[in-house]
Amino acid sequence: MSFVPLSPIPLKDRTSMIFLQYGHLDVLDGAFVLIDKTGIRTHIPVGSVACIMLEPGTRISHAAVRLASTVGTLLVWVGEAGVRLYASGQPGGARADKLLYQARLALDDVLRLKVVRKMYELRFHEPPPARRSVEQLRGIEGARVRQTYSTLAKRYGVKWHGRNYDPKDWEKGDIVNQCISAATSCLYGITEAAILAAGYAPAIGFIHSGKALSFVYDIADIIKFETVVPKAFEIAATQPTHPDREVRLACRDIFRSAKITGRLIPLIEEILAAGEIEPPQPAPDMLPPAIPEPASSGDPGLRGR
C-alpha cells in the first residue's frame, strides 16, 4: 500500500474551533482521538479544524502534537472557560517575507499610521478624522467602544457597569462580562490561527503592543462588535446557568454562518496593504533554499513536510 502524504486544508474551508477538556489526546490508527477516564474514545477531525482549545484537565501526546502541526491545526492551551491563554503551538510558522513586511510596516511611524487608519475605517465603517496621531485615534476608539457597550446593554436589557473582569477569577465577574470574555476568547483563537496560517506574527501589533497576541487583538477588534459581542449580550440577558458553554456554541454557529475563517486572511492582507509598500525582497547575495519545499495545498504560512 502506498503512503499518501497529508495535505493541509486551507483555513477558509475549515470548521472554526473546538474546545476539549478532561481527557488524553492521542493518535490511534492515524486518527486524532480524545480518550476520557472511562476509556471512551471521541474522534476529532483535526485536519478540518482551524483551532483546538485545550482546557484544564487535558493531556496531549507527542504524536498528537505532531499530527496537528502536519495538518496545520493550531493548538491553544487555555484556562477555565478559555478566558486565559497560557501557550499556543504554531500550525506552521511565519514566512520570512511576510514577517519582514509586517515588521517594516510596524516600525515606520508613517506606514504604521496608514495601517491604523485603515483598521479604524474598517471597524467603524467611516474614515477616521484627518491629521490625528495613533494615540489620538486610540482615544477616539476608546470612547466609541464604551458607547457601543452601553448601547448593546440597553438593547438587550442588561445591567452594565463597564468592562470589568479578573482573569485569575473568571466567575468573580458578572454574567455579561463572563459572556463577553468567553466570546472574545473564541474570536482570539480563530484570529490567531488565521494570522499564523497567512504567515504573519501574532506579536507584532499596530495598535496593541507588548503582548504575544498584539496583532490578534488588532484584527479581532475590527470585527468583534459585528460578530461575537452582540451575541454575548443577548445570551447574558437570558441569565444562563453555563454562560461559557452557551457562548461557545453560539460563536461556533456565528463563525460558520458568517464564514469568518474565509474572511480573516483577506482582511489581514487588506489592512497591511494600506501601507502601500511592496513586501521586501531577499538581498541579492542571500542563498536560496538548498532543497526547495514542495508546493502545498494549504495556506502560505504552513510549513511543508
Secondary structure, DSSP 8 states (H G I E B T S, - for coil): ----------GGGSEEEEEE-SEEEEEETTEEEEE-TT--EEEE-GGGEEEEEE-TTEEE-HHHHHHHHHHT-EEEEE-GGG-SEEEEE-SS---HHHHHHHHHHHHSHHHHHHHHHHHHHHHHTS---SS--HHHHHHHHHHHHHHHHHHHHHHHT-----S---TT-GGGS-HHHHHHHHHHHHHHHHHHHHHHHHT--TT--SSS-SSTTHHHHHHHHHHTTTTHHHHHHHHHTT--SSHHHHHHHHHHHHHHHTTHHHHHHHHHHHHHHTT--------TTS---SS-----SS-TTS---
